[in-house]
Amino acid sequence: MPFLNITSNADISPEDIDSLLREGAAICCEVLGKPADYMQTAFNTATDMNMGSRQGQFAFGEVRSIGLPGDSIQLLSEQLSTLLAERLQVPKGNIYLVFQDIPADKWAWDGKTFG
């Protein structure tokens, strides 16, 4: 049930996107202790992104999950920021990450909510 959504204006090939999403999913599953079969990922190419007066490449990542323990957020932040910086060639200072813990009764799969 975790979802990793990445948006970036970095130039990246479809093969590298697939690899990035697989590595990001592995990080999320390991840190959150969630099964890989329920992990969903997406990559969105942004033609225009900015952050104040900065120029260059940027990335925005979202992690949503049922059960997002507070102690997991710092570890996810470190590992995902490093992954995005390395794979997208984006300075860590140009990466924002957002974490959202979704109540089980607000997340559905296969026509049913988890709670």
C-alpha positions as CSV (number, residue, x, y, z in Angstrom):
1,M,0.0,0.0,0.0
2,P,2.9,2.5,0.0
3,F,3.0,4.9,-2.9
4,L,6.1,6.7,-4.1
5,N,5.5,9.5,-6.5
6,I,8.5,11.4,-8.0
7,T,8.3,14.5,-10.2
8,S,11.5,16.0,-11.7
9,N,12.7,18.1,-14.6
10,A,15.9,16.1,-14.8
11,D,16.8,14.4,-18.1
12,I,16.5,10.7,-17.6
13,S,15.9,7.7,-19.9
14,P,12.9,5.4,-19.6
15,E,15.3,2.6,-18.5
16,D,16.8,4.7,-15.8
17,I,13.3,5.8,-14.6
18,D,12.4,2.1,-14.2
19,S,15.6,1.5,-12.2
20,L,15.0,4.6,-10.1
21,L,11.5,3.5,-9.3
22,R,12.5,0.0,-8.4
23,E,15.3,1.2,-6.1
24,G,12.9,3.8,-4.5
25,A,10.3,1.1,-3.9
26,A,12.9,-1.2,-2.3
27,I,14.0,1.6,0.0
28,C,10.3,2.3,1.0
29,C,9.5,-1.4,1.5
30,E,12.6,-2.1,3.6
31,V,12.2,1.0,5.9
32,L,8.5,0.6,6.3
33,G,8.4,-3.2,6.5
34,K,5.8,-3.4,3.8
35,P,5.5,-6.2,1.1
36,A,6.8,-5.3,-2.3
37,D,3.7,-6.7,-4.0
38,Y,1.6,-3.8,-2.7
39,M,4.2,-1.0,-3.4
40,Q,3.2,1.4,-6.2
41,T,5.4,4.0,-7.9
42,A,5.1,6.7,-10.4
43,F,7.5,9.1,-12.2
44,N,6.3,12.4,-13.6
45,T,8.4,14.4,-16.0
46,A,8.1,18.2,-15.4
47,T,9.1,20.5,-18.1
48,D,9.1,23.5,-15.8
49,M,10.2,23.5,-12.2
50,N,11.7,26.1,-10.0
51,M,12.6,26.8,-6.4
52,G,13.0,30.4,-5.6
53,S,15.8,32.0,-7.7
54,R,17.6,28.7,-8.2
55,Q,18.3,27.3,-11.7
56,G,18.8,23.7,-12.8
57,Q,17.4,20.4,-11.9
58,F,14.8,19.8,-9.2
59,A,12.9,16.8,-7.7
60,F,9.8,16.5,-5.6
61,G,9.0,13.2,-4.0
62,E,5.9,12.0,-2.1
63,V,5.6,8.9,0.0
64,R,2.1,7.9,1.2
65,S,1.4,4.9,3.3
66,I,-0.8,3.3,5.8
67,G,1.4,3.4,8.9
68,L,4.2,5.8,8.5
69,P,6.1,5.7,11.9
70,G,7.8,8.9,12.8
71,D,11.2,7.2,13.2
72,S,11.0,6.0,9.6
73,I,10.6,9.5,8.1
74,Q,14.1,10.6,8.8
75,L,15.6,7.4,7.4
76,L,13.4,7.6,4.3
77,S,14.3,11.2,3.8
78,E,18.1,10.4,3.9
79,Q,17.9,7.4,1.6
80,L,15.5,8.8,-0.9
81,S,17.3,12.1,-1.1
82,T,20.6,10.3,-1.8
83,L,18.9,8.1,-4.4
84,L,17.3,11.1,-6.2
85,A,20.5,13.2,-6.0
86,E,22.6,10.4,-7.5
87,R,20.2,9.1,-10.1
88,L,18.8,12.4,-11.3
89,Q,21.9,14.5,-10.8
90,V,19.9,16.9,-8.6
91,P,21.5,18.7,-5.7
92,K,20.0,17.6,-2.4
93,G,19.2,21.3,-1.8
94,N,16.9,21.1,-4.8
95,I,14.9,18.2,-3.5
96,Y,11.7,18.3,-1.5
97,L,10.1,15.2,0.0
98,V,6.6,15.0,1.6
99,F,5.5,12.1,3.8
100,Q,1.8,11.3,4.4
101,D,0.4,8.7,6.8
102,I,-3.1,7.7,5.4
103,P,-5.7,6.2,7.7
104,A,-6.5,2.6,6.7
105,D,-10.2,3.5,6.2
106,K,-9.1,6.2,3.6
107,W,-7.1,3.8,1.4
108,A,-8.7,1.2,-0.8
109,W,-7.5,-1.6,-3.0
110,D,-9.5,-4.1,-5.0
111,G,-12.7,-2.3,-4.2
112,K,-12.3,-2.4,-0.4
113,T,-10.7,-0.2,2.1
114,F,-8.0,-1.5,4.4
115,G,-9.8,-0.4,7.5
